[in-house]
Amino acid sequence: MVYKRYIKRNGKLCGPYYYESYRDKNGKVISKYLKDYKPKRNYIPYLSYFLGFFVLVILILLFYNLSFVFTGKSIDTFHMLSIPGEIDSCQVLNTAGAYTLNQSVNSSGNCFNITSSGITLNCNGYAINHNFYGIKFNDSDYSNIIIKNCIINGSSGSAIDQPACPYSVTNSVFYNNTIIQFSGKGINLCSSFNNNFSNNNITSSSYAISIYGPSGSEYISNNYLSSTSSYGIYFIFASPNNSIIKNNTFSTSGYNIFIDNNYPVDNLSFINQIITNYNISGTSNITVENTTYGKITLYNLNGSGNNLSQEIRILYNSMVVNVSNNLGLNRSAGITFYNLALTNYKNRKLLRNGNECNSSTIPSCYNLTTMYSDTIMFNISSWSNYSVFLGNDSEPPNLIINPSGRYYRNNLSINFDVVADENLSNCSITFNNWITNYSMNYINLSHFNYTNSSISEGEYIAKFSCNDSSGYINNSEFVSFVIDITKPNLNITSPLNMIYDTNNIIFGINSNENLSNCLFSLNNWSSNYSMSNYNSTYFYHSLSSLSNGEYIVRFSCNDNSGNFNNSEYTGFSILYIAPTNVVTTSSGSSFSSPLKQNKSIIKNQSIDMTQLLQMNNSFNDSGIVEEEIYLKEDYFNYSIIYPNPSCGPWSKCSAFYSLKDILRKSILLKEEQERLCIFKNFTSEEFFIEKRACESKVIISLKKNKVCFGDYLEIYENENLISRLSYGKERLDIQISLGTKYCPYCYDGVKNFDEDEIDCVNKVDGNCPKCLENKSLKDYWMFLIIGFFILVLVTIFSLTIEYLVIKNRYEKIQKRLESKKEEFK
């Protein structure tokens, strides 16, 4: 075998030197120095390392996929995410959640980098000291960011900045922050939509709040905005449409408000906002509002000035825009006055410089609301001094009642509105001619309301009395109405439960109250017949040429209040035989009912109607039937066979149906009832059972439901659960347990009694089955695939190592054989 040695010379370690040891013929071990020997490299460890590294990479990738499945984040993000909670240093915030600063922090550059939406940073009153950006948004779009209670001090850059355009910040809040930026901007965003800037104290050398690029729906309220060399609020290349600037305090060397003239603005509102220097260029629609007195909307505004709050003055019942200093403000406008209801007079007028202004004057004014309300709106074409003349009052108020006239209601609630053409001090209502009075509820000074949700049934006359502010009363208005929640009683007058020998039938129904309409059906509402009213309580309809047979009729009526009712079913039969079919006997007498001549054939049976019509030709001169009559088990009125029988009471309806009927979505159960009758003549008594159809509709519906992790088919009868069937197999299993282990409430779809969940329990002593979810092999497919993949990799790795080890041993054996050969030579 070959081995190596090291030799120490002069204190230094030399080598390695390679020797080969072997035994001679006598068995003596001899070492031979190998001068030119160069050892072959052993790549087995390197291959092992490589394969180990390869397996490690595969496992990392697998963990990457698993972490993405379980967390929604890739492995690189998974390990690099920041952790929401308390923080004490500047860092990257890249995980959605709430961060709370627990001490002041310092940074020579940027302090906080925001790289994810949904982040809340609450500084809790601690300071962020920085030299470039205090809080920076990375190159992306962000939403639902909250930055609050921070003290941000910076020597350059911006306190809060979005430096990479055109990315945006939306639906975010900047609240209660104190910003001191000695050189740079306070809050600087590239693009901003639907953000809230409130209660901030910002002092900067540049813009206090700057928005560069598209913007809109901003809310900037109750801030102190100071700029030592620039603007308070600056929109550049931006249109702050639908934005509100409210109750801010400015201290600026430049403009309080500057809106770039390249982009027109629509619906920008200044609310209770004092503005001195301003620049609003382009064609912009600006609203200036005083929430106590009113507002002015200027259309297509284009101008700048030194004191907007003095140029636009909004006072009680008057508004002035001073256009002598700024002609750009002389625009058409919409004007709204608030709180004019404090004066209660009629004959109000809109005045321009003391003279009435309306649609016919030049310049014109157009009212958009009534003049007799607490809020008045109108449009004007140019500016001057506009005011409202509050008028005088010498007449009672005009009242509009809603609903009015006579009406019906089918519920126990009423609601009345009273609206006047002037301001009212109070309104009352009575239902018994002022014996009992009820105060109406105030909506506004010209609008009162009364609601009662528990009024009794009956007929009423409601009277109204209202006072205006000058003391004039109007009590002449009244409304009559009927409260009726009871279904009308229906009485069928025709047809009766009998056999008619005519094919012209009159259908009639009457009620105990007035009806609005009625109809009837002969075929279970598949086709309906409208009825005419003879008077308010009786409706009728006539049908002619009806075919012989049996019929079931049902009526449906509405009363004047809309209450609806169906009558009971009633049955009748038609057996109409034309006069030419009368048969004459051998004695010369005639009869129209051949059944009386051969009643023994049909005793105790019911007869087929079609055969009855064919029996006219079945009699000879003696009146005896020549051929046998085949009878069917149809329902029939036995009075035609046995006149005036004596019958007992009808039995209850008994239904008969099959399982197939139950499994239909909706079925009509077939039912019948019977009674015992006796017919006496001079010589004998005849007993027979009379049967007739009866009907009750039972709605059977099916619904799939998952109960205790099982799939069930539930059967409902008229919306009540009556059974539950398991499905999903090749057959339908109906399981019924008569023991006490499974109680009825285990299948009612409600969490009750000892149930931990709906219709199942986890307790050992519970009466309902346990909540166990049956999982199949397919639920673990991902883990099986991953396990199989790892098993394959490990097998490959093991086989490779085994191969390399065997190969190495083989090479060693070969070398030894070669050495032996040399030795024998």
ZAMARGU-4260 file (C-alpha; in steps of 0.2 Angstrom, whole numbers, plus 5000, padded with zeros to 4 digits):
<rodrens>
0) 5000/5000/5000 | 5005/5018/4997 | 5007/5030/5012 | 5015/5047/5015 | 5028/5053/5027
5) 5034/5070/5033 | 5052/5073/5039 | 5058/5087/5050 | 5074/5096/5045 | 5081/5111/5053
10) 5065/5114/5063 | 5055/5114/5047 | 5042/5100/5042 | 5045/5094/5024 | 5035/5082/5014
15) 5025/5074/5010 | 5035/5059/5004 | 5027/5044/4997 | 5032/5026/5001 | 5025/5009/4996
20) 5026/4995/5008 | 5025/4976/5003 | 5031/4959/5008 | 5045/4950/4999 | 5045/4931/4995
25) 5050/4928/5013 | 5036/4938/5020 | 5047/4952/5026 | 5039/4970/5025 | 5049/4981/5013
30) 5047/5000/5011 | 5051/5008/4994 | 5052/5026/4991 | 5042/5032/4976 | 5051/5047/4969
35) 5040/5051/4955 | 5024/5046/4963 | 5009/5058/4961 | 4994/5053/4971 | 4977/5053/4962
40) 4964/5064/4970 | 4950/5056/4980 | 4934/5064/4973 | 4923/5054/4985 | 4922/5068/4998
45) 4919/5081/4986 | 4905/5071/4978 | 4898/5068/4995 | 4899/5087/4999 | 4891/5091/4982
50) 4877/5079/4984 | 4874/5084/5001 | 4873/5102/4995 | 4861/5097/4981 | 4849/5088/4993
55) 4850/5104/5005 | 4845/5115/4990 | 4831/5103/4986 | 4825/5103/5004 | 4826/5122/5005
60) 4816/5124/4989 | 4803/5112/4996 | 4802/5122/5012 | 4800/5137/5001 | 4785/5130/4993
65) 4778/5124/5009 | 4780/5141/5017 | 4771/5149/5003 | 4757/5137/5004 | 4755/5139/5023
70) 4760/5158/5025 | 4757/5165/5007 | 4775/5171/5008 | 4791/5164/4999 | 4806/5158/5009
75) 4816/5173/5006 | 4802/5185/5012 | 4798/5173/5026 | 4815/5174/5034 | 4818/5193/5030
80) 4801/5200/5036 | 4800/5212/5050 | 4790/5208/5065 | 4776/5219/5070 | 4775/5225/5088
85) 4787/5236/5099 | 4802/5242/5090 | 4817/5252/5096 | 4828/5255/5080 | 4827/5262/5063
90) 4823/5248/5051 | 4814/5241/5035 | 4795/5239/5039 | 4790/5226/5026 | 4776/5216/5035
95) 4758/5222/5037 | 4754/5226/5055 | 4756/5238/5069 | 4773/5244/5075 | 4775/5254/5091
100) 4791/5264/5094 | 4797/5262/5112 | 4811/5275/5112 | 4818/5289/5101 | 4829/5283/5087
105) 4842/5291/5076 | 4849/5289/5059 | 4863/5297/5049 | 4852/5294/5033 | 4835/5286/5031
110) 4827/5279/5047 | 4812/5269/5042 | 4809/5261/5025 | 4791/5256/5021 | 4790/5242/5009
115) 4772/5235/5012 | 4754/5241/5013 | 4744/5239/5029 | 4757/5246/5040 | 4754/5256/5056
120) 4768/5266/5064 | 4764/5273/5081 | 4778/5283/5088 | 4770/5285/5104 | 4777/5302/5106
125) 4795/5297/5103 | 4806/5306/5091 | 4814/5300/5074 | 4830/5310/5071 | 4837/5308/5053
130) 4848/5317/5041 | 4839/5313/5024 | 4822/5304/5025 | 4813/5301/5042 | 4800/5289/5034
135) 4803/5284/5016 | 4791/5274/5004 | 4800/5262/4993 | 4797/5261/4974 | 4779/5254/4974
140) 4761/5259/4977 | 4755/5258/4995 | 4738/5259/5004 | 4731/5258/5022 | 4746/5266/5029
145) 4744/5275/5046 | 4758/5286/5053 | 4754/5294/5070 | 4760/5302/5086 | 4778/5304/5079
150) 4790/5318/5082 | 4801/5319/5066 | 4817/5330/5066 | 4827/5332/5050 | 4841/5342/5044
155) 4838/5339/5025 | 4827/5329/5013 | 4809/5326/5019 | 4801/5320/5035 | 4789/5309/5026
160) 4793/5306/5008 | 4788/5296/4992 | 4803/5300/4981 | 4800/5288/4967 | 4786/5294/4955
165) 4774/5289/4948 | 4770/5278/4963 | 4756/5282/4975 | 4750/5282/4993 | 4731/5279/4995
170) 4718/5277/5009 | 4731/5281/5022 | 4731/5292/5038 | 4744/5305/5044 | 4738/5310/5061
175) 4745/5320/5076 | 4763/5321/5070 | 4775/5335/5074 | 4787/5338/5060 | 4802/5350/5061
180) 4812/5350/5044 | 4826/5362/5045 | 4830/5360/5026 | 4817/5351/5015 | 4799/5347/5015
185) 4787/5341/5028 | 4776/5328/5019 | 4780/5325/5001 | 4770/5312/4991 | 4772/5309/4972
190) 4754/5304/4970 | 4740/5304/4983 | 4722/5298/4983 | 4709/5297/4998 | 4722/5301/5011
195) 4718/5310/5028 | 4731/5323/5035 | 4724/5329/5052 | 4730/5337/5068 | 4748/5338/5062
200) 4760/5352/5067 | 4772/5354/5052 | 4786/5367/5051 | 4798/5366/5036 | 4809/5377/5026
205) 4800/5371/5010 | 4783/5365/5007 | 4773/5359/5022 | 4762/5347/5012 | 4767/5344/4994
210) 4758/5332/4982 | 4766/5330/4965 | 4756/5321/4952 | 4738/5315/4951 | 4728/5316/4967
215) 4710/5317/4973 | 4698/5315/4988 | 4711/5322/5000 | 4705/5327/5018 | 4717/5340/5025
220) 4710/5346/5042 | 4715/5355/5058 | 4734/5356/5054 | 4746/5370/5058 | 4756/5372/5042
225) 4772/5383/5042 | 4784/5386/5028 | 4799/5398/5031 | 4802/5401/5012 | 4788/5392/5002
230) 4770/5386/5002 | 4758/5378/5015 | 4749/5366/5003 | 4756/5364/4986 | 4748/5354/4972
235) 4759/5353/4957 | 4754/5343/4941 | 4739/5338/4952 | 4720/5340/4952 | 4714/5338/4970
240) 4696/5334/4964 | 4683/5331/4978 | 4695/5336/4991 | 4692/5345/5007 | 4704/5358/5016
245) 4696/5362/5032 | 4701/5373/5047 | 4719/5373/5045 | 4731/5387/5052 | 4744/5394/5040
250) 4760/5403/5043 | 4769/5405/5026 | 4781/5417/5017 | 4773/5411/5001 | 4755/5405/4996
255) 4744/5397/5009 | 4737/5387/4994 | 4745/5384/4977 | 4737/5374/4964 | 4746/5372/4948
260) 4738/5379/4933 | 4740/5365/4921 | 4727/5354/4929 | 4709/5360/4932 | 4700/5356/4948
265) 4683/5350/4951 | 4674/5351/4968 | 4688/5357/4980 | 4680/5363/4996 | 4687/5376/5009
270) 4677/5373/5025 | 4679/5386/5039 | 4696/5390/5031 | 4705/5407/5033 | 4715/5409/5017
275) 4726/5424/5014 | 4738/5422/4999 | 4732/5410/4986 | 4735/5405/4968 | 4720/5394/4960
280) 4723/5394/4941 | 4715/5385/4927 | 4696/5382/4926 | 4692/5376/4944 | 4676/5374/4953
285) 4679/5379/4971 | 4667/5379/4986 | 4670/5391/5001 | 4659/5386/5015 | 4655/5393/5032
290) 4646/5378/5041 | 4635/5391/5051 | 4629/5402/5037 | 4631/5394/5020 | 4642/5391/5006
295) 4647/5398/4988 | 4652/5387/4974 | 4662/5397/4961 | 4662/5389/4943 | 4677/5390/4932
300) 4687/5400/4944 | 4703/5407/4938 | 4713/5419/4950 | 4725/5423/4964 | 4725/5436/4977
305) 4731/5441/4994 | 4716/5438/5005 | 4703/5426/4999 | 4694/5426/5016 | 4690/5444/5014
310) 4686/5444/4996 | 4673/5430/4999 | 4662/5435/5014 | 4648/5423/5020 | 4636/5431/5033
315) 4619/5427/5040 | 4606/5429/5026 | 4619/5438/5014 | 4634/5434/5004 | 4646/5446/4995
320) 4661/5442/4983 | 4672/5458/4981 | 4677/5457/4962 | 4684/5475/4962 | 4700/5468/4968
325) 4700/5452/4959 | 4690/5451/4943 | 4694/5432/4942 | 4681/5429/4956 | 4667/5437/4945
330) 4660/5420/4940 | 4643/5411/4940 | 4640/5402/4956 | 4629/5392/4967 | 4623/5399/4983
335) 4616/5390/4998 | 4610/5399/5014 | 4609/5389/5031 | 4598/5391/5046 | 4586/5404/5039
340) 4572/5395/5048 | 4576/5406/5064 | 4564/5419/5056 | 4547/5412/5053 | 4538/5423/5039
345) 4530/5421/5022 | 4533/5430/5006 | 4552/5428/5006 | 4562/5435/4992 | 4580/5434/4985
350) 4588/5451/4983 | 4602/5458/4973 | 4609/5474/4980 | 4592/5476/4988 | 4581/5473/4973
355) 4572/5456/4969 | 4581/5444/4958 | 4573/5430/4949 | 4573/5421/4933 | 4566/5435/4923
360) 4578/5449/4930 | 4594/5454/4922 | 4606/5447/4928 | 4595/5432/4933 | 4593/5421/4948
365) 4586/5404/4948 | 4579/5396/4964 | 4584/5378/4967 | 4573/5375/4983 | 4558/5383/4990
370) 4560/5399/4999 | 4551/5393/5015 | 4564/5381/5022 | 4579/5383/5033 | 4591/5380/5019
375) 4589/5389/5002 | 4599/5386/4986 | 4599/5396/4970 | 4611/5400/4955 | 4617/5417/4950
380) 4626/5422/4934 | 4638/5436/4941 | 4643/5443/4957 | 4636/5457/4969 | 4628/5458/4986
385) 4615/5444/4988 | 4603/5442/5002 | 4586/5434/5007 | 4571/5445/5012 | 4563/5436/5026
390) 4545/5443/5022 | 4530/5444/5033 | 4515/5433/5038 | 4496/5436/5039 | 4489/5419/5033
395) 4487/5402/5040 | 4499/5389/5033 | 4495/5378/5018 | 4496/5360/5023 | 4500/5345/5012
400) 4495/5328/5020 | 4503/5312/5014 | 4495/5300/5011 | 4479/5309/5007 | 4461/5304/5002
405) 4454/5288/5008 | 4464/5272/5009 | 4466/5254/5016 | 4480/5246/5025 | 4483/5228/5029
410) 4495/5230/5043 | 4494/5239/5060 | 4505/5254/5056 | 4502/5271/5049 | 4513/5285/5044
415) 4508/5303/5040 | 4518/5317/5034 | 4513/5336/5035 | 4523/5348/5025 | 4519/5367/5025
420) 4523/5381/5014 | 4531/5390/5029 | 4538/5387/5046 | 4527/5378/5059 | 4528/5379/5077
425) 4519/5363/5081 | 4507/5350/5073 | 4494/5338/5081 | 4484/5324/5075 | 4468/5316/5082
430) 4457/5300/5077 | 4442/5304/5088 | 4438/5322/5083 | 4450/5330/5096 | 4444/5320/5111
435) 4462/5313/5111 | 4476/5322/5103 | 4494/5317/5098 | 4509/5328/5095 | 4518/5325/5079
440) 4536/5323/5078 | 4547/5338/5071 | 4557/5334/5055 | 4561/5352/5051 | 4552/5368/5054
445) 4540/5365/5039 | 4539/5346/5040 | 4531/5336/5054 | 4528/5317/5055 | 4517/5305/5065
450) 4520/5286/5066 | 4510/5273/5075 | 4514/5254/5073 | 4501/5247/5084 | 4484/5254/5079
455) 4469/5243/5081 | 4459/5237/5066 | 4444/5248/5061 | 4439/5263/5051 | 4446/5280/5056
460) 4446/5299/5051 | 4462/5307/5055 | 4462/5326/5057 | 4477/5338/5058 | 4480/5355/5066
465) 4496/5365/5063 | 4501/5382/5070 | 4514/5393/5060 | 4526/5404/5070 | 4514/5419/5069
470) 4500/5410/5078 | 4489/5406/5063 | 4481/5389/5064 | 4475/5377/5050 | 4464/5363/5056
475) 4454/5359/5041 | 4464/5345/5034 | 4458/5327/5037 | 4461/5309/5030 | 4450/5294/5031
480) 4457/5276/5031 | 4453/5258/5036 | 4465/5246/5045 | 4460/5228/5041 | 4472/5213/5043
485) 4459/5200/5043 | 4457/5188/5028 | 4439/5189/5021 | 4427/5175/5024 | 4422/5167/5008
490) 4406/5158/5006 | 4403/5147/4990 | 4385/5150/4984 | 4387/5140/4968 | 4391/5127/4962
495) 4385/5115/4976 | 4392/5098/4980 | 4380/5089/4968 | 4377/5082/4951 | 4370/5095/4938
500) 4360/5090/4923 | 4365/5105/4914 | 4381/5111/4907 | 4378/5129/4910 | 4385/5133/4928
505) 4385/5149/4937 | 4400/5151/4949 | 4396/5163/4964 | 4405/5168/4980 | 4401/5181/4993
510) 4410/5188/5009 | 4407/5196/5025 | 4416/5212/5019 | 4419/5222/5003 | 4430/5213/4990
515) 4441/5221/4977 | 4442/5206/4965 | 4439/5187/4964 | 4444/5173/4953 | 4442/5154/4952
520) 4450/5139/4945 | 4444/5122/4939 | 4461/5114/4937 | 4472/5119/4953 | 4476/5137/4946
525) 4484/5131/4930 | 4471/5142/4922 | 4460/5155/4931 | 4443/5164/4927 | 4440/5182/4932
530) 4424/5186/4941 | 4412/5201/4940 | 4405/5210/4955 | 4386/5210/4957 | 4389/5221/4972
535) 4404/5225/4984 | 4402/5208/4993 | 4396/5196/4979 | 4406/5190/4963 | 4400/5179/4950
540) 4404/5171/4933 | 4395/5160/4921 | 4403/5145/4911 | 4393/5137/4897 | 4395/5120/4887
545) 4405/5112/4901 | 4409/5094/4897 | 4401/5080/4907 | 4412/5074/4921 | 4418/5078/4939
550) 4426/5095/4943 | 4435/5103/4958 | 4433/5122/4960 | 4442/5134/4971 | 4439/5153/4973
555) 4452/5166/4978 | 4448/5184/4983 | 4456/5200/4989 | 4447/5213/5000 | 4450/5231/4999
560) 4465/5231/5010 | 4474/5218/5000 | 4470/5203/5012 | 4470/5187/5002 | 4461/5171/5005
565) 4457/5155/4996 | 4441/5146/4998 | 4440/5127/5002 | 4439/5115/4988 | 4422/5110/4982
570) 4417/5096/4970 | 4403/5094/4958 | 4398/5084/4943 | 4389/5087/4927 | 4378/5073/4919
575) 4369/5081/4905 | 4359/5070/4894 | 4350/5078/4879 | 4331/5077/4879 | 4331/5067/4863
580) 4339/5053/4872 | 4324/5049/4883 | 4320/5030/4883 | 4302/5024/4882 | 4297/5008/4892
585) 4285/4994/4886 | 4271/5002/4897 | 4273/5019/4888 | 4281/5028/4902 | 4298/5037/4901
590) 4312/5039/4912 | 4329/5049/4911 | 4339/5039/4923 | 4342/5021/4917 | 4351/5017/4932
595) 4335/5015/4942 | 4330/5001/4930 | 4345/4991/4934 | 4352/4996/4950 | 4358/4979/4956
600) 4372/4980/4943 | 4380/4995/4950 | 4376/4993/4969 | 4390/4997/4980 | 4401/5004/4965
605) 4405/5020/4957 | 4401/5022/4939 | 4412/5028/4924 | 4404/5045/4917 | 4408/5040/4899
610) 4398/5024/4901 | 4383/5033/4908 | 4383/5044/4892 | 4383/5029/4881 | 4369/5020/4890
615) 4355/5028/4880 | 4357/5015/4866 | 4358/5000/4879 | 4340/4999/4883 | 4326/4989/4873
620) 4308/4993/4873 | 4306/4984/4890 | 4318/4996/4898 | 4330/4982/4903 | 4349/4984/4900
625) 4355/4972/4886 | 4373/4972/4889 | 4383/4973/4906 | 4389/4989/4912 | 4408/4989/4917
630) 4411/5000/4932 | 4426/5009/4938 | 4432/5014/4955 | 4429/5033/4952 | 4422/5045/4965
635) 4403/5047/4961 | 4388/5054/4970 | 4377/5039/4975 | 4362/5050/4976 | 4359/5047/4958
640) 4357/5028/4962 | 4349/5029/4979 | 4339/5044/4981 | 4338/5052/4998 | 4350/5039/5007
645) 4353/5041/5025 | 4372/5043/5028 | 4384/5044/5043 | 4397/5058/5045 | 4412/5058/5033
650) 4428/5051/5040 | 4445/5061/5041 | 4455/5062/5025 | 4467/5048/5024 | 4482/5050/5013
655) 4491/5037/5003 | 4508/5039/4994 | 4524/5031/4991 | 4542/5034/4995 | 4544/5039/4977
660) 4531/5053/4980 | 4541/5059/4995 | 4557/5061/4986 | 4549/5072/4973 | 4553/5091/4976
665) 4534/5095/4978 | 4520/5083/4978 | 4501/5084/4980 | 4496/5070/4992 | 4481/5059/4986
670) 4468/5058/5000 | 4450/5052/5001 | 4436/5050/5014 | 4421/5039/5016 | 4405/5037/5025
675) 4392/5023/5027 | 4375/5026/5019 | 4359/5016/5020 | 4345/5016/5007 | 4328/5009/5012
680) 4314/5004/5001 | 4298/4994/5004 | 4306/4977/5003 | 4324/4979/5008 | 4338/4989/5014
685) 4354/4993/5004 | 4370/4998/5012 | 4385/5005/5003 | 4401/5015/5006 | 4402/5032/4998
690) 4419/5039/4995 | 4425/5056/4989 | 4441/5064/4985 | 4448/5076/4998 | 4464/5086/4996
695) 4477/5094/5007 | 4493/5101/4999 | 4509/5097/5008 | 4525/5105/5001 | 4539/5093/5001
700) 4556/5101/4998 | 4574/5094/4998 | 4590/5103/5003 | 4608/5097/5003 | 4616/5101/5020
705) 4633/5097/5028 | 4630/5091/5046 | 4645/5085/5057 | 4656/5084/5042 | 4643/5072/5033
710) 4633/5076/5017 | 4614/5074/5020 | 4599/5076/5010 | 4586/5085/5021 | 4567/5083/5018
715) 4556/5097/5023 | 4537/5097/5025 | 4530/5115/5024 | 4548/5122/5029 | 4549/5110/5044
720) 4563/5097/5044 | 4555/5079/5045 | 4569/5068/5039 | 4588/5068/5035 | 4595/5055/5022
725) 4614/5052/5019 | 4619/5052/5001 | 4635/5052/4991 | 4636/5033/4989 | 4629/5021/4976
730) 4613/5019/4986 | 4603/5031/4997 | 4604/5026/5015 | 4589/5030/5027 | 4596/5028/5045
735) 4583/5027/5059 | 4589/5024/5077 | 4576/5020/5091 | 4588/5021/5105 | 4593/5036/5116
740) 4610/5039/5109 | 4604/5050/5095 | 4591/5062/5100 | 4579/5072/5088 | 4588/5088/5092
745) 4604/5081/5084 | 4596/5083/5067 | 4587/5100/5069 | 4600/5111/5061 | 4602/5121/5077
750) 4615/5122/5091 | 4605/5117/5107 | 4605/5106/5122 | 4622/5098/5125 | 4629/5101/5108
755) 4646/5109/5106 | 4643/5112/5087 | 4627/5111/5076 | 4620/5094/5078 | 4636/5086/5085
760) 4646/5086/5101 | 4664/5082/5106 | 4660/5076/5124 | 4661/5058/5128 | 4644/5058/5137
765) 4635/5068/5123 | 4619/5062/5115 | 4624/5067/5097 | 4637/5060/5086 | 4655/5067/5088
770) 4661/5079/5075 | 4674/5069/5065 | 4679/5074/5048 | 4683/5059/5037 | 4698/5063/5027
775) 4703/5053/5012 | 4720/5050/5004 | 4718/5064/4992 | 4718/5077/5006 | 4736/5073/5009
780) 4742/5072/4991 | 4754/5087/4993 | 4763/5079/5007 | 4764/5062/4999 | 4772/5069/4983
785) 4785/5079/4993 | 4789/5063/5004 | 4790/5053/4988 | 4802/5066/4980 | 4813/5066/4996
790) 4813/5047/4996 | 4819/5047/4978 | 4833/5060/4981 | 4839/5050/4997 | 4839/5034/4987
795) 4849/5042/4973 | 4861/5049/4985 | 4864/5033/4994 | 4866/5023/4978 | 4879/5036/4972
800) 4889/5035/4988 | 4888/5016/4987 | 4894/5016/4969 | 4908/5028/4973 | 4914/5017/4988
805) 4913/5001/4978 | 4923/5009/4964 | 4936/5015/4976 | 4939/4998/4983 | 4940/4991/4966
810) 4953/5003/4961 | 4963/4999/4977 | 4962/4980/4973 | 4968/4983/4955 | 4983/4993/4961
815) 4987/4979/4974 | 4986/4966/4960 | 4997/4977/4949 | 5010/4979/4963 | 5010/4960/4965
820) 5013/4957/4947 | 5028/4969/4947 | 5034/4960/4963 | 5034/4943/4954 | 5042/4950/4939
</rodrens>
